[in-house]
Each structure stands twice: as structure tokens, then as C-alpha cells.
Amino acid sequence: MRIGPLNAKTHPAIVAEASAWFIEFRAGDVAGDARLRFIDWLRRSPEHIQAYLEVSGVWAELPTSDPGGKIDLAAMIARARGEADVIELCAGTPVSAPHEPRAQHLRFWRGPRRTLLAMAALALLASVVVRFWASVFSDSYVTGVGEQRTIQLADGSTVELNARSRIQIHLSDSQRDVMLLDGQALFHVAKDKQRPFVVHVGDAQVRAVGTEFDVYKKQVATVVTVVEGRVEAYEPSGDSGIAPVVLSAGEQLTVVPHTVTKPTATDTSVAIAWVQKRLMFEETPLSDVAEEFNRYNRRPLTIDDRDLRKVKISGVYSSTDPSSLINFLRSQNSIQVIETENQVRVVRRDAH
């Protein structure tokens, strides 16, 4: 499939929204309320209009389409199912446009032809979006358990990638983009006022020009710590009404879906201790300690007791020597450590 008409500068989230709207209109009649939401979506940004036209153009260029509208649906679906990066959705699966929680679901119940058309459109456009994303963020880097690496970028910036982390990087003439998909990274950003350095992570973006900052994508939140300079943290969509938050050196904030906390003063040496192979905790819940420990060890630390997960831990431990933390836990009167070949279980001492 050729995806040349898609503009590489268009944000992948906007392409996904345009694809969802295109599928909605292609699958069947769209009610008045949905049409009003679609018009409102178009009016928000010229990029929305451009993305919708480009997605429509991709559809028009598919080899199974023709001017008369006689589409070989069976061949189209077979082609879509043959794509390695397409996940097939079962009929009846609700699909909504991103950032459009009230958008109508695809009308799979409106007849067999429209059902097949919707399935084909969804599968093919999903392939387009996935390939577009891959083409924009072309340089990917991954680290395994206990592995760390340093990445030197063409602009002079450096990325320190922590264990069990994954990023994708794209440098353009107007902006430097990094997708932090998993884990943690410390960024040393080369100054370039003409090209902001933007880290996309979960529900937030972190923008800088020349600075040093750490981004840690945890299971339920993302923690941003500024070591030097200043950065802005904000949501990628302006629909939330949340204004960008400015962080200065020595400050940290936490981002959860639709919420950006206020910056607080922090000891930056704790946030970036992992670079020196150290795990530093200051009154840290044992659940967070386990999450950090498991980045470096193939035998995960597991805690089933909810109250035990809230127990606070402090201290400095080696990330390359699991016994340093395990021995500390063993020394606690209320904790029992049970080691097996596959895991390290932490339970209450009076539980066994």
C-alpha cells in the first residue's frame, strides 16, 4: 500500500482521528449530532482538515477502488488481513474516534455490505496509521532487563536509556521528536531555538530547547524531573483546557491521565541515580520499590498484600546486585522474603 499522500509533519493522533471519522462516514449514514461534532472537529485546526483529506486520498488510491464505486470487498479484506501489523476486530467491537468520546460507533448492523466495508476500511486505515507512525519515528532503541545504553543523536543531544525501556526518535527541520513508549530516559538536549525538543509520553508531552531532564514512565503515571534548564509539560490535545506547566532545575512533577501536578522541589540525584547503577529511595512505597527493582532483575519482586505494598522504604542500593535490597528486606521484623527460581515474594512475617 502506498501512503505517500500522508504528510510526515501531521501528528499521528490527528491521523488516527481523521481515520476514525472517515470510517464513520464510509460505513453508513451519520446522524445530525455526529455531523455537528465532525464539523466542530474540522474547525479546530487546519491540520484536521488536511489529515482528513489525506486519509481520503489514501483510500482513493487503493488498487481495489474504482471511479464507479464498485469495490471488491472480499479482495480488500483479504489484503487487509494479510498485513502483519493489522489487528482484526470482531464485528460489534465499538470503535470511537480519539478525543471524541461521544462519537457514534461503527454501524456494523446496517447490512452485510456495509459491515464488510467498515471492516475493510478499519483494517486498511489501521495499517496506514501504523505505517505512518513507523515512518515518522523511524529510529527505535530498546533495552532489556538490567541493560542501559547511551544514544548520541545527530543534533548533538544525548539520551541515556534505562533498563527495560523503549524509545523512537525523529529529527526534522522544525522539531525534534522522541516517543518514550516504555521505561525511563535522561535527556541532555543540545540547544537549538529553531527546533524544540519534544518528548511524547502517554498523555503528556515535555518540550525543551536546551536542557537536561529525566522522564520516567511508570505503570500508572509519568514523572518528569528537570536537572538543568527549564521544560514545559502539557497534554498533546488542547481539549482538556490544561495550560502548560513550566518546570525549572530541581523541580519535579507527575502526570496522570488528564492531570498535570504542580512542580515540587526535589533532590534530582535521586531521580537520576540509576545512571550510576544505584537505586535511591526516600520514603518510597514498597510497590514503587518493586517496580524499580524489576527493571534490573529477571526474578521479579512480587507483593500481593495491599497494605504491605504501602510500606515506606528508604536507602541506597545497587541496581546490579539484587541481594543489597533483598537482604535489607530480610532484616525487617515485619517482612518475610521467599525466594524461588522464578520470583522473590515479599509477605508479612506473621502470614507464614
Order of alpha helices (4+ residues) and beta strands (2+ residues): alpha-alpha-alpha-alpha-alpha-beta-beta-beta-beta-beta-beta-beta-beta-beta-beta-beta-beta-beta-beta-alpha-beta-alpha-beta-alpha-beta-alpha-beta-beta
